Amino acid sequence: IEANSGQIANAAGATWRGNVVTNLGGISNKGTWVGNAGGNGVNHGPGSIYNDGAAATWTGDVIDDDSQIVNDNGATWNGDVNGNNNVVFNMASST
C-alpha cells in the first residue's frame, strides 16, 4: 500500500504480504503479517500498530511510527523498530 487514510485490519486466520508505505489510520494484525510498516501514527494520522493474540505473527520492520506499538496477548513479532516517537509495549505473554 503506497498510501492509506483509514484503518488496516488483518483478521485472525488471514495472511497479509506486503509493505505499508504511508498510513493515516492504525494497523491491527490478528493473523499473519509479512511486511514492513512505515509512515504511521500521530503526525500521519491517529493510528497505533497492534499485533494482538496468540495467532498473531508479524514478520517485518516498523520503519517510521509516531504512535504506540503494542505486541499483546501472546502475539509474536519478528522484526526491528527503526523509527518510533512513542511507546512500545511488548507484553509479558508476547515475544
Secondary structure, DSSP 8 states (H G I E B T S, - for coil): ---B-S-EEE-TT-EEES-BS-BSS-EEESSEEES-B-SBSTTT-S--EEEESTT-EEES-B--BSS-EEEETT-EEES-B--BSS-EEE-TT--
